[in-house]
Amino acid sequence: MFDVNKIRKDFPILSRQVNGKPLVYFDNAATSQTPQQVIDVIVDYYSNYNANIHRGVHTLSQEATDKYEAARHTIQQHFNAKHAYEIILTSGTTHSVNLVANGFVSLLNKGDELIVSALEHHSNIVPWQMLCEKTGAILKVIPMTLEGELDMDTYSKLLSDKTKLVFVNHISNALGTINPIERIINQAHQVGAAVLIDGAQACPHIKPDVQALDVDFYVTSAHKICGPTGVGMLYGKEVWLNKMQPYQGGGEMIDQVSFEKTTYAGLPHKFEAGTPNICGGIAFGAAIDYMNAIGFDQIAAYEHELLEYGTKKLLDIEGLKLYGTSKNKTSVISFNLEGIHPYDVGTLLDKMGIAVRTGHHCAQPIMDFYNIPGTIRASFAFYNTKEEIDALVEGVKKAKLMLS
Ligand SMILES: *Cc1c(COP(=O)(O)O)cnc(C)c1O
């Protein structure tokens, strides 16, 4: 059974105080907290087998290599990739998107079209704008609706035989909207376009199956699913990864090097130049094991309960406006108080020990759409409680009194 009080004991940070108050951590969409099980793996690595991988014949190097490759295998199984070598370990979502965007430089021609959505994080916008500058490809945008959903009719109209790539997020980090990615992928494939899904915000809540989705690329970061920062993954279909040029050159990614000609290593090493975040990769695997032991169905059901509870309670506050009201959303609540700057509310909440995010959430086009400078965003994880939501609601009420 799902027992939140038992789960909370796994997270040492949740028992600390901030400004003399118990910490209420509601900035999970920016980064999640780390359970002792994952911290132990990190300590074990540096205490017992820290070594470079894939090169040494010595015992430590073998142990580190085995654990790193075992983590890749865990990630492969979690996402149901066909082959372990289709999992490229990167420094995170941003790195993964840049890797694909650079890999496509030689695959695009002037006038080719790429489709992005209005709901994206900057890391799924800017690398593609840079790709367009390099290749002369044109970027088209799927608009959003007032509820914070994608306008799928316009999407259908944007697709044509000129479309080469579509990239959207699985779940919006700013609003929590779950996008209809099955439909997006199917329709793109009908015109022969490849699809990249930014799963950074989905993986804390959902277990994606890349083969069932038939997605070409799926990217995510470990630090949003109870793992460390600075590590993430790119899943790519073998056929695409073979077509793409390597992003960075260096050690690990080569087969033979001479000054006349260098040949590249096979997958996944072709895209993994240099010494990777070895400890981070191993801890990424441990984080996935931790989440699976709790179970994604249980996590999603509990978080949905928190979302409904929090939404209802916050909406009781007069002058509070919600952004992102899709029926299909995860436990993210973005809101503002009429006439009050989100930053001021966030600062007062911090004084009460409550951590929320304020600002544009790396999604300025969404804020422009609503014509606001930003929002206050409370994002819940499976280790949060209704009592913490009560504290947030009281805090927002107090802040409103003080600021109006
Ligand atoms: C967090 C996030 C990113 C960026 O992840 P990094 O770990 O900073 O590279 C990209 N897209 C979405 C939807 C996110 O939530």
The ligand as an SDF file (V2000), in Angstrom:
LIG
                    3D

 15 15  0  0  0  0  0  0  0  0999 V2000
   13.3290   20.6230  -16.6730 C   0  0  0  0  0  0  0  0  0  0  0  0
   12.8810   20.5840  -18.0670 C   0  0  0  0  0  0  0  0  0  0  0  0
   13.7900   20.7090  -19.1240 C   0  0  0  0  0  0  0  0  0  0  0  0
   15.2630   20.9660  -18.9210 C   0  0  0  0  0  0  0  0  0  0  0  0
   15.9150   19.9550  -18.2340 O   0  0  0  0  0  0  0  0  0  0  0  0
   17.4560   20.1420  -17.8430 P   0  0  0  0  0  0  0  0  0  0  0  0
   17.6810   19.0510  -16.8400 O   0  0  0  0  0  0  0  0  0  0  0  0
   17.6010   21.5100  -17.2670 O   0  0  0  0  0  0  0  0  0  0  0  0
   18.2540   19.9700  -19.0830 O   0  0  0  0  0  0  0  0  0  0  0  0
   13.2930   20.6290  -20.3980 C   0  0  0  0  0  0  0  0  0  0  0  0
   11.9920   20.4370  -20.6430 N   0  0  0  0  0  0  0  0  0  0  0  0
   11.0820   20.3180  -19.6600 C   0  0  0  0  0  0  0  0  0  0  0  0
    9.6440   20.0890  -19.9990 C   0  0  0  0  0  0  0  0  0  0  0  0
   11.5030   20.3990  -18.3340 C   0  0  0  0  0  0  0  0  0  0  0  0
   10.6030   20.2840  -17.3570 O   0  0  0  0  0  0  0  0  0  0  0  0
  1  2  1  0
  2  3  1  0
  2 14  2  0
  3  4  1  0
  3 10  2  0
  4  5  1  0
  5  6  1  0
  6  7  2  0
  6  8  1  0
  6  9  1  0
 10 11  1  0
 11 12  2  0
 12 13  1  0
 12 14  1  0
 14 15  1  0
M  END
$$$$
